[in-house]
Amino acid sequence: MYLSKDKKQELFENHGRSKSKSDTGSAESQIALFTYRINHLTEHLKSNKKDYSTRLGLLKLVGKRRKLLNYLHDMDIERYRAVLADLNLRK
């Protein structure tokens, strides 16, 4: 399995709003989780170019992350900029 329980907890601790392990619902932690999964699927697709079902899942994840980023941009621009800088995302 590419994402262990420990790795997921580490993502939530490093990128969540609060530093507790139970901060799984904040926009920052969800964006970090989606970014990790997107990076993993991108590496998979580099070696498996004809895996169209994975490509579809990747595009859905990118759309979900984009919607969360738009929400964060509308609600709190400073949190949005911090997430972009923290995860090295470009707008």
PyMOL commands that set and color helices and strands:
alter all, ss='L'
color gray80, all
select helices_A, chain A and resi 5-15+27-47+52-75+77-87
alter helices_A, ss='H'
color red, helices_A
deselect
rebuild
show_as cartoon
